Amino acid sequence: MSVFHTILVGALVGTACGSFPLVTGAKRNRIGLALGGFFICVIYGVIGGIILGIPCAVFCWWIINKAENKAKEFPPD
């Protein structure tokens, strides 16, 4: 497998893993976190494939959910 194919497969894995935090963040109106999580997952997918892509997606999903819960605890001024 050439380097180009390895990078391409890693980017596809990262895109698949990054779609989970992207959709979750978009539904919760956290567009910045959603896009950030998506691009981080793509980068980690290129670097480590599915071994780094899935934990990154879970961590970004967790961050998006914590940000949503924290916003509900404190009313805006």
PDB file of N, H, CA, C and O in Angstrom:
ATOM      1  N   MET A   1       0.852  -1.174   0.000  1.00  0.00           N
ATOM      2  CA  MET A   1       0.000   0.000   0.000  1.00  0.00           C
ATOM      3  C   MET A   1       0.900   1.240   0.000  1.00  0.00           C
ATOM      4  O   MET A   1       1.829   1.340   0.802  1.00  0.00           O
ATOM      5  N   SER A   2       0.627   2.147  -0.871  1.00  0.00           N
ATOM      6  H   SER A   2      -0.127   2.067  -1.522  1.00  0.00           H
ATOM      7  CA  SER A   2       1.464   3.338  -0.972  1.00  0.00           C
ATOM      8  C   SER A   2       1.096   4.354   0.112  1.00  0.00           C
ATOM      9  O   SER A   2       0.085   4.215   0.801  1.00  0.00           O
ATOM     10  N   VAL A   3       1.919   5.346   0.240  1.00  0.00           N
ATOM     11  H   VAL A   3       2.741   5.459  -0.319  1.00  0.00           H
ATOM     12  CA  VAL A   3       1.686   6.390   1.233  1.00  0.00           C
ATOM     13  C   VAL A   3       0.398   7.143   0.924  1.00  0.00           C
ATOM     14  O   VAL A   3      -0.350   7.488   1.839  1.00  0.00           O
ATOM     15  N   PHE A   4       0.134   7.398  -0.341  1.00  0.00           N
ATOM     16  H   PHE A   4       0.741   7.117  -1.084  1.00  0.00           H
ATOM     17  CA  PHE A   4      -1.088   8.099  -0.722  1.00  0.00           C
ATOM     18  C   PHE A   4      -2.325   7.318  -0.303  1.00  0.00           C
ATOM     19  O   PHE A   4      -3.276   7.896   0.223  1.00  0.00           O
ATOM     20  N   HIS A   5      -2.319   6.008  -0.532  1.00  0.00           N
ATOM     21  H   HIS A   5      -1.547   5.539  -0.960  1.00  0.00           H
ATOM     22  CA  HIS A   5      -3.468   5.189  -0.156  1.00  0.00           C
ATOM     23  C   HIS A   5      -3.638   5.135   1.363  1.00  0.00           C
ATOM     24  O   HIS A   5      -4.762   5.130   1.866  1.00  0.00           O
ATOM     25  N   THR A   6      -2.535   5.095   2.080  1.00  0.00           N
ATOM     26  H   THR A   6      -1.622   5.099   1.671  1.00  0.00           H
ATOM     27  CA  THR A   6      -2.603   5.087   3.538  1.00  0.00           C
ATOM     28  C   THR A   6      -3.207   6.382   4.065  1.00  0.00           C
ATOM     29  O   THR A   6      -4.042   6.355   4.969  1.00  0.00           O
ATOM     30  N   ILE A   7      -2.798   7.497   3.515  1.00  0.00           N
ATOM     31  H   ILE A   7      -2.120   7.519   2.781  1.00  0.00           H
ATOM     32  CA  ILE A   7      -3.353   8.785   3.929  1.00  0.00           C
ATOM     33  C   ILE A   7      -4.820   8.886   3.549  1.00  0.00           C
ATOM     34  O   ILE A   7      -5.628   9.399   4.323  1.00  0.00           O
ATOM     35  N   LEU A   8      -5.167   8.407   2.374  1.00  0.00           N
ATOM     36  H   LEU A   8      -4.511   7.991   1.745  1.00  0.00           H
ATOM     37  CA  LEU A   8      -6.562   8.451   1.924  1.00  0.00           C
ATOM     38  C   LEU A   8      -7.467   7.596   2.810  1.00  0.00           C
ATOM     39  O   LEU A   8      -8.548   8.041   3.198  1.00  0.00           O
ATOM     40  N   VAL A   9      -7.046   6.391   3.129  1.00  0.00           N
ATOM     41  H   VAL A   9      -6.168   6.029   2.813  1.00  0.00           H
ATOM     42  CA  VAL A   9      -7.835   5.524   3.999  1.00  0.00           C
ATOM     43  C   VAL A   9      -7.935   6.127   5.394  1.00  0.00           C
ATOM     44  O   VAL A   9      -8.997   6.074   6.014  1.00  0.00           O
ATOM     45  N   GLY A  10      -6.852   6.697   5.892  1.00  0.00           N
ATOM     46  H   GLY A  10      -5.989   6.740   5.388  1.00  0.00           H
ATOM     47  CA  GLY A  10      -6.883   7.352   7.204  1.00  0.00           C
ATOM     48  C   GLY A  10      -7.824   8.541   7.220  1.00  0.00           C
ATOM     49  O   GLY A  10      -8.525   8.769   8.206  1.00  0.00           O
ATOM     50  N   ALA A  11      -7.845   9.299   6.134  1.00  0.00           N
ATOM     51  H   ALA A  11      -7.276   9.114   5.333  1.00  0.00           H
ATOM     52  CA  ALA A  11      -8.761  10.440   6.058  1.00  0.00           C
ATOM     53  C   ALA A  11     -10.212   9.976   6.002  1.00  0.00           C
ATOM     54  O   ALA A  11     -11.085  10.615   6.589  1.00  0.00           O
ATOM     55  N   LEU A  12     -10.477   8.892   5.315  1.00  0.00           N
ATOM     56  H   LEU A  12      -9.767   8.374   4.838  1.00  0.00           H
ATOM     57  CA  LEU A  12     -11.841   8.358   5.264  1.00  0.00           C
ATOM     58  C   LEU A  12     -12.274   7.822   6.626  1.00  0.00           C
ATOM     59  O   LEU A  12     -13.418   8.016   7.036  1.00  0.00           O
ATOM     60  N   VAL A  13     -11.369   7.154   7.322  1.00  0.00           N
ATOM     61  H   VAL A  13     -10.439   6.997   6.989  1.00  0.00           H
ATOM     62  CA  VAL A  13     -11.675   6.668   8.676  1.00  0.00           C
ATOM     63  C   VAL A  13     -11.925   7.846   9.602  1.00  0.00           C
ATOM     64  O   VAL A  13     -12.872   7.827  10.388  1.00  0.00           O
ATOM     65  N   GLY A  14     -11.086   8.872   9.518  1.00  0.00           N
ATOM     66  H   GLY A  14     -10.317   8.888   8.880  1.00  0.00           H
ATOM     67  CA  GLY A  14     -11.273  10.060  10.339  1.00  0.00           C
ATOM     68  C   GLY A  14     -12.567  10.786  10.023  1.00  0.00           C
ATOM     69  O   GLY A  14     -13.213  11.322  10.923  1.00  0.00           O
ATOM     70  N   THR A  15     -12.952  10.808   8.760  1.00  0.00           N
ATOM     71  H   THR A  15     -12.427  10.372   8.029  1.00  0.00           H
ATOM     72  CA  THR A  15     -14.217  11.435   8.370  1.00  0.00           C
ATOM     73  C   THR A  15     -15.399  10.655   8.932  1.00  0.00           C
ATOM     74  O   THR A  15     -16.368  11.242   9.413  1.00  0.00           O
ATOM     75  N   ALA A  16     -15.312   9.340   8.869  1.00  0.00           N
ATOM     76  H   ALA A  16     -14.524   8.864   8.478  1.00  0.00           H
ATOM     77  CA  ALA A  16     -16.397   8.517   9.416  1.00  0.00           C
ATOM     78  C   ALA A  16     -16.496   8.688  10.927  1.00  0.00           C
ATOM     79  O   ALA A  16     -17.597   8.805  11.466  1.00  0.00           O
ATOM     80  N   CYS A  17     -15.365   8.702  11.609  1.00  0.00           N
ATOM     81  H   CYS A  17     -14.471   8.607  11.171  1.00  0.00           H
ATOM     82  CA  CYS A  17     -15.380   8.891  13.067  1.00  0.00           C
ATOM     83  C   CYS A  17     -15.792  10.316  13.427  1.00  0.00           C
ATOM     84  O   CYS A  17     -16.500  10.522  14.413  1.00  0.00           O
ATOM     85  N   GLY A  18     -15.362  11.289  12.649  1.00  0.00           N
ATOM     86  H   GLY A  18     -14.787  11.121  11.848  1.00  0.00           H
ATOM     87  CA  GLY A  18     -15.664  12.687  12.937  1.00  0.00           C
ATOM     88  C   GLY A  18     -17.094  13.075  12.642  1.00  0.00           C
ATOM     89  O   GLY A  18     -17.565  14.107  13.118  1.00  0.00           O
ATOM     90  N   SER A  19     -17.790  12.271  11.868  1.00  0.00           N
ATOM     91  H   SER A  19     -17.407  11.433  11.481  1.00  0.00           H
ATOM     92  CA  SER A  19     -19.194  12.597  11.589  1.00  0.00           C
ATOM     93  C   SER A  19     -20.055  12.470  12.839  1.00  0.00           C
ATOM     94  O   SER A  19     -21.071  13.155  12.956  1.00  0.00           O
ATOM     95  N   PHE A  20     -19.672  11.614  13.768  1.00  0.00           N
ATOM     96  H   PHE A  20     -18.846  11.057  13.674  1.00  0.00           H
ATOM     97  CA  PHE A  20     -20.430  11.441  15.005  1.00  0.00           C
ATOM     98  C   PHE A  20     -20.426  12.719  15.861  1.00  0.00           C
ATOM     99  O   PHE A  20     -21.503  13.187  16.229  1.00  0.00           O
ATOM    100  N   PRO A  21     -19.261  13.304  16.196  1.00  0.00           N
ATOM    101  CA  PRO A  21     -19.316  14.571  16.940  1.00  0.00           C
ATOM    102  C   PRO A  21     -19.858  15.730  16.108  1.00  0.00           C
ATOM    103  O   PRO A  21     -20.421  16.672  16.664  1.00  0.00           O
ATOM    104  N   LEU A  22     -19.697  15.678  14.787  1.00  0.00           N
ATOM    105  H   LEU A  22     -19.239  14.912  14.335  1.00  0.00           H
ATOM    106  CA  LEU A  22     -20.217  16.741  13.930  1.00  0.00           C
ATOM    107  C   LEU A  22     -21.740  16.789  13.999  1.00  0.00           C
ATOM    108  O   LEU A  22     -22.320  17.861  14.170  1.00  0.00           O
ATOM    109  N   VAL A  23     -22.379  15.649  13.869  1.00  0.00           N
ATOM    110  H   VAL A  23     -21.908  14.778  13.730  1.00  0.00           H
ATOM    111  CA  VAL A  23     -23.848  15.596  13.911  1.00  0.00           C
ATOM    112  C   VAL A  23     -24.355  15.926  15.314  1.00  0.00           C
ATOM    113  O   VAL A  23     -25.336  16.653  15.467  1.00  0.00           O
ATOM    114  N   THR A  24     -23.687  15.392  16.333  1.00  0.00           N
ATOM    115  H   THR A  24     -22.890  14.801  16.208  1.00  0.00           H
ATOM    116  CA  THR A  24     -24.107  15.656  17.710  1.00  0.00           C
ATOM    117  C   THR A  24     -23.973  17.135  18.042  1.00  0.00           C
ATOM    118  O   THR A  24     -24.875  17.715  18.645  1.00  0.00           O
ATOM    119  N   GLY A  25     -22.869  17.748  17.661  1.00  0.00           N
ATOM    120  H   GLY A  25     -22.136  17.277  17.171  1.00  0.00           H
ATOM    121  CA  GLY A  25     -22.669  19.170  17.935  1.00  0.00           C
ATOM    122  C   GLY A  25     -23.633  20.048  17.164  1.00  0.00           C
ATOM    123  O   GLY A  25     -24.081  21.076  17.672  1.00  0.00           O
ATOM    124  N   ALA A  26     -23.955  19.656  15.946  1.00  0.00           N
ATOM    125  H   ALA A  26     -23.591  18.821  15.533  1.00  0.00           H
ATOM    126  CA  ALA A  26     -24.910  20.442  15.154  1.00  0.00           C
ATOM    127  C   ALA A  26     -26.307  20.369  15.762  1.00  0.00           C
ATOM    128  O   ALA A  26     -27.025  21.368  15.788  1.00  0.00           O
ATOM    129  N   LYS A  27     -26.695  19.191  16.250  1.00  0.00           N
ATOM    130  H   LYS A  27     -26.112  18.379  16.228  1.00  0.00           H
ATOM    131  CA  LYS A  27     -28.006  19.053  16.874  1.00  0.00           C
ATOM    132  C   LYS A  27     -28.107  19.835  18.175  1.00  0.00           C
ATOM    133  O   LYS A  27     -29.186  20.308  18.531  1.00  0.00           O
ATOM    134  N   ARG A  28     -27.005  19.974  18.880  1.00  0.00           N
ATOM    135  H   ARG A  28     -26.128  19.590  18.590  1.00  0.00           H
ATOM    136  CA  ARG A  28     -26.999  20.679  20.165  1.00  0.00           C
ATOM    137  C   ARG A  28     -26.605  22.156  20.024  1.00  0.00           C
ATOM    138  O   ARG A  28     -26.379  22.845  21.019  1.00  0.00           O
ATOM    139  N   ASN A  29     -26.529  22.620  18.793  1.00  0.00           N
ATOM    140  H   ASN A  29     -26.712  22.060  17.985  1.00  0.00           H
ATOM    141  CA  ASN A  29     -26.215  24.018  18.492  1.00  0.00           C
ATOM    142  C   ASN A  29     -24.833  24.422  19.018  1.00  0.00           C
ATOM    143  O   ASN A  29     -24.662  25.519  19.550  1.00  0.00           O
ATOM    144  N   ARG A  30     -23.877  23.553  18.870  1.00  0.00           N
ATOM    145  H   ARG A  30     -24.016  22.662  18.438  1.00  0.00           H
ATOM    146  CA  ARG A  30     -22.473  23.800  19.215  1.00  0.00           C
ATOM    147  C   ARG A  30     -21.635  23.628  17.959  1.00  0.00           C
ATOM    148  O   ARG A  30     -20.840  22.694  17.853  1.00  0.00           O
ATOM    149  N   ILE A  31     -21.820  24.536  17.010  1.00  0.00           N
ATOM    150  H   ILE A  31     -22.466  25.295  17.097  1.00  0.00           H
ATOM    151  CA  ILE A  31     -21.197  24.405  15.687  1.00  0.00           C
ATOM    152  C   ILE A  31     -19.674  24.474  15.772  1.00  0.00           C
ATOM    153  O   ILE A  31     -18.983  23.717  15.091  1.00  0.00           O
ATOM    154  N   GLY A  32     -19.147  25.369  16.598  1.00  0.00           N
ATOM    155  H   GLY A  32     -19.709  25.984  17.152  1.00  0.00           H
ATOM    156  CA  GLY A  32     -17.695  25.488  16.719  1.00  0.00           C
ATOM    157  C   GLY A  32     -17.055  24.217  17.245  1.00  0.00           C
ATOM    158  O   GLY A  32     -16.054  23.745  16.708  1.00  0.00           O
ATOM    159  N   LEU A  33     -17.641  23.666  18.299  1.00  0.00           N
ATOM    160  H   LEU A  33     -18.455  24.050  18.736  1.00  0.00           H
ATOM    161  CA  LEU A  33     -17.119  22.409  18.840  1.00  0.00           C
ATOM    162  C   LEU A  33     -17.317  21.256  17.861  1.00  0.00           C
ATOM    163  O   LEU A  33     -16.477  20.360  17.773  1.00  0.00           O
ATOM    164  N   ALA A  34     -18.424  21.279  17.129  1.00  0.00           N
ATOM    165  H   ALA A  34     -19.106  22.007  17.201  1.00  0.00           H
ATOM    166  CA  ALA A  34     -18.696  20.215  16.165  1.00  0.00           C
ATOM    167  C   ALA A  34     -17.659  20.211  15.048  1.00  0.00           C
ATOM    168  O   ALA A  34     -17.117  19.160  14.705  1.00  0.00           O
ATOM    169  N   LEU A  35     -17.383  21.374  14.486  1.00  0.00           N
ATOM    170  H   LEU A  35     -17.823  22.228  14.765  1.00  0.00           H
ATOM    171  CA  LEU A  35     -16.390  21.447  13.402  1.00  0.00           C
ATOM    172  C   LEU A  35     -14.983  21.150  13.914  1.00  0.00           C
ATOM    173  O   LEU A  35     -14.204  20.470  13.246  1.00  0.00           O
ATOM    174  N   GLY A  36     -14.665  21.660  15.094  1.00  0.00           N
ATOM    175  H   GLY A  36     -15.298  22.213  15.636  1.00  0.00           H
ATOM    176  CA  GLY A  36     -13.356  21.370  15.683  1.00  0.00           C
ATOM    177  C   GLY A  36     -13.160  19.884  15.909  1.00  0.00           C
ATOM    178  O   GLY A  36     -12.108  19.333  15.585  1.00  0.00           O
ATOM    179  N   GLY A  37     -14.178  19.230  16.469  1.00  0.00           N
ATOM    180  H   GLY A  37     -15.033  19.677  16.732  1.00  0.00           H
ATOM    181  CA  GLY A  37     -14.093  17.794  16.696  1.00  0.00           C
ATOM    182  C   GLY A  37     -13.980  17.005  15.408  1.00  0.00           C
ATOM    183  O   GLY A  37     -13.258  16.010  15.342  1.00  0.00           O
ATOM    184  N   PHE A  38     -14.693  17.448  14.385  1.00  0.00           N
ATOM    185  H   PHE A  38     -15.280  18.256  14.439  1.00  0.00           H
ATOM    186  CA  PHE A  38     -14.633  16.768  13.097  1.00  0.00           C
ATOM    187  C   PHE A  38     -13.225  16.833  12.505  1.00  0.00           C
ATOM    188  O   PHE A  38     -12.676  15.815  12.084  1.00  0.00           O
ATOM    189  N   PHE A  39     -12.645  18.031  12.474  1.00  0.00           N
ATOM    190  H   PHE A  39     -13.090  18.859  12.815  1.00  0.00           H
ATOM    191  CA  PHE A  39     -11.323  18.170  11.868  1.00  0.00           C
ATOM    192  C   PHE A  39     -10.237  17.489  12.699  1.00  0.00           C
ATOM    193  O   PHE A  39      -9.276  16.961  12.140  1.00  0.00           O
ATOM    194  N   ILE A  40     -10.377  17.493  14.021  1.00  0.00           N
ATOM    195  H   ILE A  40     -11.158  17.922  14.475  1.00  0.00           H
ATOM    196  CA  ILE A  40      -9.415  16.780  14.854  1.00  0.00           C
ATOM    197  C   ILE A  40      -9.499  15.278  14.588  1.00  0.00           C
ATOM    198  O   ILE A  40      -8.477  14.595  14.526  1.00  0.00           O
ATOM    199  N   CYS A  41     -10.718  14.771  14.432  1.00  0.00           N
ATOM    200  H   CYS A  41     -11.548  15.326  14.482  1.00  0.00           H
ATOM    201  CA  CYS A  41     -10.875  13.345  14.127  1.00  0.00           C
ATOM    202  C   CYS A  41     -10.275  12.990  12.770  1.00  0.00           C
ATOM    203  O   CYS A  41      -9.683  11.922  12.616  1.00  0.00           O
ATOM    204  N   VAL A  42     -10.419  13.861  11.803  1.00  0.00           N
ATOM    205  H   VAL A  42     -10.899  14.729  11.928  1.00  0.00           H
ATOM    206  CA  VAL A  42      -9.809  13.597  10.489  1.00  0.00           C
ATOM    207  C   VAL A  42      -8.289  13.569  10.614  1.00  0.00           C
ATOM    208  O   VAL A  42      -7.638  12.696  10.040  1.00  0.00           O
ATOM    209  N   ILE A  43      -7.725  14.503  11.350  1.00  0.00           N
ATOM    210  H   ILE A  43      -8.254  15.212  11.817  1.00  0.00           H
ATOM    211  CA  ILE A  43      -6.266  14.538  11.531  1.00  0.00           C
ATOM    212  C   ILE A  43      -5.783  13.291  12.255  1.00  0.00           C
ATOM    213  O   ILE A  43      -4.811  12.663  11.834  1.00  0.00           O
ATOM    214  N   TYR A  44      -6.456  12.928  13.341  1.00  0.00           N
ATOM    215  H   TYR A  44      -7.245  13.438  13.683  1.00  0.00           H
ATOM    216  CA  TYR A  44      -6.068  11.733  14.074  1.00  0.00           C
ATOM    217  C   TYR A  44      -6.317  10.470  13.251  1.00  0.00           C
ATOM    218  O   TYR A  44      -5.585   9.492  13.403  1.00  0.00           O
ATOM    219  N   GLY A  45      -7.312  10.468  12.398  1.00  0.00           N
ATOM    220  H   GLY A  45      -7.906  11.262  12.275  1.00  0.00           H
ATOM    221  CA  GLY A  45      -7.535   9.334  11.505  1.00  0.00           C
ATOM    222  C   GLY A  45      -6.398   9.166  10.519  1.00  0.00           C
ATOM    223  O   GLY A  45      -5.995   8.040  10.227  1.00  0.00           O
ATOM    224  N   VAL A  46      -5.875  10.264  10.002  1.00  0.00           N
ATOM    225  H   VAL A  46      -6.203  11.179  10.239  1.00  0.00           H
ATOM    226  CA  VAL A  46      -4.734  10.195   9.088  1.00  0.00           C
ATOM    227  C   VAL A  46      -3.497   9.697   9.826  1.00  0.00           C
ATOM    228  O   VAL A  46      -2.721   8.907   9.289  1.00  0.00           O
ATOM    229  N   ILE A  47      -3.318  10.166  11.065  1.00  0.00           N
ATOM    230  H   ILE A  47      -3.948  10.807  11.501  1.00  0.00           H
ATOM    231  CA  ILE A  47      -2.122   9.789  11.824  1.00  0.00           C
ATOM    232  C   ILE A  47      -2.189   8.334  12.284  1.00  0.00           C
ATOM    233  O   ILE A  47      -1.235   7.578  12.101  1.00  0.00           O
ATOM    234  N   GLY A  48      -3.322   7.942  12.884  1.00  0.00           N
ATOM    235  H   GLY A  48      -4.097   8.556  13.033  1.00  0.00           H
ATOM    236  CA  GLY A  48      -3.372   6.622  13.503  1.00  0.00           C
ATOM    237  C   GLY A  48      -4.488   5.716  13.061  1.00  0.00           C
ATOM    238  O   GLY A  48      -4.669   4.640  13.631  1.00  0.00           O
ATOM    239  N   GLY A  49      -5.244   6.120  12.058  1.00  0.00           N
ATOM    240  H   GLY A  49      -5.098   6.994  11.595  1.00  0.00           H
ATOM    241  CA  GLY A  49      -6.327   5.278  11.576  1.00  0.00           C
ATOM    242  C   GLY A  49      -7.438   5.135  12.600  1.00  0.00           C
ATOM    243  O   GLY A  49      -7.741   6.066  13.347  1.00  0.00           O
ATOM    244  N   ILE A  50      -8.032   3.967  12.623  1.00  0.00           N
ATOM    245  H   ILE A  50      -7.786   3.211  12.017  1.00  0.00           H
ATOM    246  CA  ILE A  50      -9.177   3.735  13.496  1.00  0.00           C
ATOM    247  C   ILE A  50      -8.755   3.651  14.959  1.00  0.00           C
ATOM    248  O   ILE A  50      -9.571   3.860  15.857  1.00  0.00           O
ATOM    249  N   ILE A  51      -7.473   3.343  15.202  1.00  0.00           N
ATOM    250  H   ILE A  51      -6.810   3.173  14.474  1.00  0.00           H
ATOM    251  CA  ILE A  51      -6.980   3.234  16.577  1.00  0.00           C
ATOM    252  C   ILE A  51      -7.035   4.587  17.284  1.00  0.00           C
ATOM    253  O   ILE A  51      -7.320   4.633  18.480  1.00  0.00           O
ATOM    254  N   LEU A  52      -6.775   5.668  16.592  1.00  0.00           N
ATOM    255  H   LEU A  52      -6.544   5.630  15.620  1.00  0.00           H
ATOM    256  CA  LEU A  52      -6.873   7.006  17.186  1.00  0.00           C
ATOM    257  C   LEU A  52      -8.177   7.707  16.834  1.00  0.00           C
ATOM    258  O   LEU A  52      -8.602   8.608  17.557  1.00  0.00           O
ATOM    259  N   GLY A  53      -8.815   7.319  15.748  1.00  0.00           N
ATOM    260  H   GLY A  53      -8.470   6.587  15.161  1.00  0.00           H
ATOM    261  CA  GLY A  53     -10.033   7.990  15.304  1.00  0.00           C
ATOM    262  C   GLY A  53     -11.208   7.787  16.248  1.00  0.00           C
ATOM    263  O   GLY A  53     -11.926   8.736  16.566  1.00  0.00           O
ATOM    264  N   ILE A  54     -11.406   6.552  16.698  1.00  0.00           N
ATOM    265  H   ILE A  54     -10.824   5.781  16.440  1.00  0.00           H
ATOM    266  CA  ILE A  54     -12.547   6.267  17.581  1.00  0.00           C
ATOM    267  C   ILE A  54     -12.393   6.921  18.945  1.00  0.00           C
ATOM    268  O   ILE A  54     -13.344   7.551  19.407  1.00  0.00           O
ATOM    269  N   PRO A  55     -11.236   6.808  19.626  1.00  0.00           N
ATOM    270  CA  PRO A  55     -11.123   7.501  20.913  1.00  0.00           C
ATOM    271  C   PRO A  55     -11.256   9.020  20.785  1.00  0.00           C
ATOM    272  O   PRO A  55     -11.805   9.668  21.676  1.00  0.00           O
ATOM    273  N   CYS A  56     -10.765   9.584  19.697  1.00  0.00           N
ATOM    274  H   CYS A  56     -10.320   9.058  18.973  1.00  0.00           H
ATOM    275  CA  CYS A  56     -10.901  11.016  19.470  1.00  0.00           C
ATOM    276  C   CYS A  56     -12.365  11.396  19.293  1.00  0.00           C
ATOM    277  O   CYS A  56     -12.807  12.414  19.825  1.00  0.00           O
ATOM    278  N   ALA A  57     -13.114  10.597  18.559  1.00  0.00           N
ATOM    279  H   ALA A  57     -12.755   9.769  18.128  1.00  0.00           H
ATOM    280  CA  ALA A  57     -14.543  10.868  18.359  1.00  0.00           C
ATOM    281  C   ALA A  57     -15.304  10.790  19.675  1.00  0.00           C
ATOM    282  O   ALA A  57     -16.172  11.621  19.943  1.00  0.00           O
ATOM    283  N   VAL A  58     -14.982   9.796  20.495  1.00  0.00           N
ATOM    284  H   VAL A  58     -14.277   9.121  20.276  1.00  0.00           H
ATOM    285  CA  VAL A  58     -15.646   9.660  21.797  1.00  0.00           C
ATOM    286  C   VAL A  58     -15.302  10.842  22.694  1.00  0.00           C
ATOM    287  O   VAL A  58     -16.179  11.374  23.375  1.00  0.00           O
ATOM    288  N   PHE A  59     -14.047  11.258  22.703  1.00  0.00           N
ATOM    289  H   PHE A  59     -13.335  10.825  22.150  1.00  0.00           H
ATOM    290  CA  PHE A  59     -13.638  12.389  23.535  1.00  0.00           C
ATOM    291  C   PHE A  59     -14.305  13.679  23.075  1.00  0.00           C
ATOM    292  O   PHE A  59     -14.767  14.460  23.907  1.00  0.00           O
ATOM    293  N   CYS A  60     -14.364  13.914  21.777  1.00  0.00           N
ATOM    294  H   CYS A  60     -13.989  13.280  21.101  1.00  0.00           H
ATOM    295  CA  CYS A  60     -15.013  15.131  21.265  1.00  0.00           C
ATOM    296  C   CYS A  60     -16.511  15.108  21.550  1.00  0.00           C
ATOM    297  O   CYS A  60     -17.097  16.141  21.871  1.00  0.00           O
ATOM    298  N   TRP A  61     -17.131  13.939  21.436  1.00  0.00           N
ATOM    299  H   TRP A  61     -16.655  13.100  21.176  1.00  0.00           H
ATOM    300  CA  TRP A  61     -18.549  13.809  21.772  1.00  0.00           C
ATOM    301  C   TRP A  61     -18.778  14.129  23.241  1.00  0.00           C
ATOM    302  O   TRP A  61     -19.750  14.800  23.590  1.00  0.00           O
ATOM    303  N   TRP A  62     -17.887  13.652  24.101  1.00  0.00           N
ATOM    304  H   TRP A  62     -17.098  13.107  23.818  1.00  0.00           H
ATOM    305  CA  TRP A  62     -17.981  13.920  25.534  1.00  0.00           C
ATOM    306  C   TRP A  62     -17.837  15.415  25.825  1.00  0.00           C
ATOM    307  O   TRP A  62     -18.577  15.956  26.646  1.00  0.00           O
ATOM    308  N   ILE A  63     -16.901  16.080  25.168  1.00  0.00           N
ATOM    309  H   ILE A  63     -16.300  15.640  24.501  1.00  0.00           H
ATOM    310  CA  ILE A  63     -16.698  17.524  25.341  1.00  0.00           C
ATOM    311  C   ILE A  63     -17.948  18.284  24.910  1.00  0.00           C
ATOM    312  O   ILE A  63     -18.369  19.215  25.595  1.00  0.00           O
ATOM    313  N   ILE A  64     -18.538  17.902  23.796  1.00  0.00           N
ATOM    314  H   ILE A  64     -18.195  17.146  23.240  1.00  0.00           H
ATOM    315  CA  ILE A  64     -19.750  18.576  23.312  1.00  0.00           C
ATOM    316  C   ILE A  64     -20.887  18.404  24.317  1.00  0.00           C
ATOM    317  O   ILE A  64     -21.617  19.355  24.599  1.00  0.00           O
ATOM    318  N   ASN A  65     -21.036  17.208  24.853  1.00  0.00           N
ATOM    319  H   ASN A  65     -20.443  16.436  24.624  1.00  0.00           H
ATOM    320  CA  ASN A  65     -22.097  16.980  25.837  1.00  0.00           C
ATOM    321  C   ASN A  65     -21.847  17.722  27.138  1.00  0.00           C
ATOM    322  O   ASN A  65     -22.791  18.233  27.740  1.00  0.00           O
ATOM    323  N   LYS A  66     -20.614  17.795  27.583  1.00  0.00           N
ATOM    324  H   LYS A  66     -19.847  17.380  27.093  1.00  0.00           H
ATOM    325  CA  LYS A  66     -20.303  18.533  28.816  1.00  0.00           C
ATOM    326  C   LYS A  66     -20.533  20.025  28.622  1.00  0.00           C
ATOM    327  O   LYS A  66     -21.007  20.694  29.541  1.00  0.00           O
ATOM    328  N   ALA A  67     -20.214  20.554  27.468  1.00  0.00           N
ATOM    329  H   ALA A  67     -19.829  20.011  26.722  1.00  0.00           H
ATOM    330  CA  ALA A  67     -20.430  21.976  27.200  1.00  0.00           C
ATOM    331  C   ALA A  67     -21.920  22.288  27.198  1.00  0.00           C
ATOM    332  O   ALA A  67     -22.324  23.357  27.656  1.00  0.00           O
ATOM    333  N   GLU A  68     -22.725  21.395  26.702  1.00  0.00           N
ATOM    334  H   GLU A  68     -22.397  20.526  26.329  1.00  0.00           H
ATOM    335  CA  GLU A  68     -24.176  21.592  26.682  1.00  0.00           C
ATOM    336  C   GLU A  68     -24.727  21.578  28.104  1.00  0.00           C
ATOM    337  O   GLU A  68     -25.539  22.431  28.465  1.00  0.00           O
ATOM    338  N   ASN A  69     -24.294  20.624  28.902  1.00  0.00           N
ATOM    339  H   ASN A  69     -23.634  19.932  28.608  1.00  0.00           H
ATOM    340  CA  ASN A  69     -24.790  20.530  30.270  1.00  0.00           C
ATOM    341  C   ASN A  69     -24.339  21.719  31.107  1.00  0.00           C
ATOM    342  O   ASN A  69     -25.103  22.219  31.933  1.00  0.00           O
ATOM    343  N   LYS A  70     -23.133  22.167  30.906  1.00  0.00           N
ATOM    344  H   LYS A  70     -22.513  21.760  30.235  1.00  0.00           H
ATOM    345  CA  LYS A  70     -22.622  23.305  31.657  1.00  0.00           C
ATOM    346  C   LYS A  70     -23.399  24.577  31.313  1.00  0.00           C
ATOM    347  O   LYS A  70     -23.642  25.411  32.185  1.00  0.00           O
ATOM    348  N   ALA A  71     -23.781  24.723  30.068  1.00  0.00           N
ATOM    349  H   ALA A  71     -23.583  24.045  29.360  1.00  0.00           H
ATOM    350  CA  ALA A  71     -24.553  25.902  29.661  1.00  0.00           C
ATOM    351  C   ALA A  71     -25.934  25.903  30.289  1.00  0.00           C
ATOM    352  O   ALA A  71     -26.494  26.972  30.532  1.00  0.00           O
ATOM    353  N   LYS A  72     -26.498  24.734  30.557  1.00  0.00           N
ATOM    354  H   LYS A  72     -26.043  23.866  30.360  1.00  0.00           H
ATOM    355  CA  LYS A  72     -27.821  24.679  31.169  1.00  0.00           C
ATOM    356  C   LYS A  72     -27.777  24.958  32.661  1.00  0.00           C
ATOM    357  O   LYS A  72     -28.781  25.391  33.226  1.00  0.00           O
ATOM    358  N   GLU A  73     -26.646  24.724  33.317  1.00  0.00           N
ATOM    359  H   GLU A  73     -25.830  24.373  32.857  1.00  0.00           H
ATOM    360  CA  GLU A  73     -26.556  24.918  34.759  1.00  0.00           C
ATOM    361  C   GLU A  73     -26.592  26.388  35.141  1.00  0.00           C
ATOM    362  O   GLU A  73     -27.190  26.750  36.154  1.00  0.00           O
ATOM    363  N   PHE A  74     -25.966  27.231  34.351  1.00  0.00           N
ATOM    364  H   PHE A  74     -25.480  26.937  33.528  1.00  0.00           H
ATOM    365  CA  PHE A  74     -25.862  28.637  34.688  1.00  0.00           C
ATOM    366  C   PHE A  74     -26.701  29.452  33.709  1.00  0.00           C
ATOM    367  O   PHE A  74     -26.437  29.419  32.507  1.00  0.00           O
ATOM    368  N   PRO A  75     -27.696  30.177  34.188  1.00  0.00           N
ATOM    369  CA  PRO A  75     -28.494  30.987  33.262  1.00  0.00           C
ATOM    370  C   PRO A  75     -27.671  32.160  32.723  1.00  0.00           C
ATOM    371  O   PRO A  75     -26.815  32.685  33.435  1.00  0.00           O
ATOM    372  N   PRO A  76     -27.915  32.573  31.487  1.00  0.00           N
ATOM    373  CA  PRO A  76     -27.179  33.702  30.920  1.00  0.00           C
ATOM    374  C   PRO A  76     -27.550  35.008  31.621  1.00  0.00           C
ATOM    375  O   PRO A  76     -28.656  35.158  32.140  1.00  0.00           O
ATOM    376  N   ASP A  77     -26.627  35.925  31.625  1.00  0.00           N
ATOM    377  H   ASP A  77     -25.729  35.803  31.203  1.00  0.00           H
ATOM    378  CA  ASP A  77     -26.864  37.232  32.262  1.00  0.00           C
ATOM    379  C   ASP A  77     -27.707  38.133  31.404  1.00  0.00           C
ATOM    380  O   ASP A  77     -27.996  39.264  31.794  1.00  0.00           O
TER     381      ASP A  77
END
